[in-house]
């Protein structure tokens, strides 16, 4: 699959060596996350809303209540969706060169509404399966009322770019002899032990797919 062509909005202007436009890098960063931030204009004001998202092929989805002002505002509107992961703190020998290791994706496009109930149900299954593989079939069927109360939005992954920083500090040559600790502090997100609610009497199925997905996010 060819790389995405940089657009006026996705072309990196600074630190262009960190930019990535290949599908593999963009997909990997998106798939490692749970929360995106959707930027849009609401009543003349810029707004950024965090929400859970998921990817299916080259489409990014997010959902919420049919009464959501955000979901109504973004329908057929231009949006900017961002996903980021903080992988580490970079401690240099000067305050100026302190930095962070990260992976991020910025995605532009027109948000669309999933119209049909059948497709909406398929997409909600995609959400559950992206978070907890194998869980959809354990649940009771989604009701028509629940479907009506839910909106699902999507945006094609066509105008997007990634930025990635790795490695240690980039100190100035004249600072290399300074007697101060320099290096990186890795950061990561991990899943804790499942906590059942007070009515649960069955064990959480510890299938390899569910366990792996929970522990490898981030």
C-alpha positions, 0 to 999 in steps of 0.5 A, a space after each residue: 500500500 502506498 504512503 499517504 501523500 502529505 497535504 498542506 495540513 499534514 506536511 511537517 514544517 518543523 522536525 520533519 525527520 520525525 514525520 511519517 506518512 506510511 500506512 503501517 506507522 499510522 495504523 500502529 499508532 492508532 491501534 495502540 490507543 483508546 482515546 482520541 481528541 476530536 477538534 471542531 468548531 461549535 457555535 463559532 468557538 474551537 472545541 476539542 473533545 476526548 472520546 474512545 475511538 477504534 479503527 477498522 481498515 482505513 476508517 476511524 470511528 467514534 460514538 456517543 449518545 444521539 443527544 451529544 452536541 459534539 456528535 451533532 456538531 461534527 456531522 458533515 463538518 471538517 474535523 481534526 482528530 489526534 491520537 498521542 502516546 507519551 513513551 518517555 521523559 528525556 532529561 538532558 544536560 540543559 533545560 532547553 534540550 529536555 524533551 519527550 519520546 512520543 508517537 502521535 497521529 493527526 488526521 483531517 477530514 469530513 466526519 460522517 454519520 453511520 446511517 443504517 441500523 445494520 451498519 451501526 450494529 456492525 460498527 458497535 460490534 467492531 468497537 467491543 471487539 477492538 477493546 475485548 476480542 471475543 466479548 461481543 458474543 457473550 453479551 445480550 443482543 443490542 436493543 433497537 432502543 439502544 441503537 436509536 440512542 447511539 450515534 456512530 461517526 467515521 472519518 477516512 484515514 486519507 489525510 493523515 501524518 504521524 510524528 515519532 520521537 525516540 532515543 536519548 537527549 540531544 545535548 550541545 557539544 559544550 554541555 557533554 562534560 557537565 556533571 548532571 544525570 542525563 538519559 530517559 525515563 520510560 513511561 507505559 500504560 498497563 492494565 490492572 487486575 479486573 475488579 468485578 462488580 458486586 453482583 458478578 458471580 461468574 469469572 471473567 473468561 481469560 482468553 488469550 485474545 482478551 488478556 493480550 489486548 488489555 495488556 498491550 494497549 499503549 
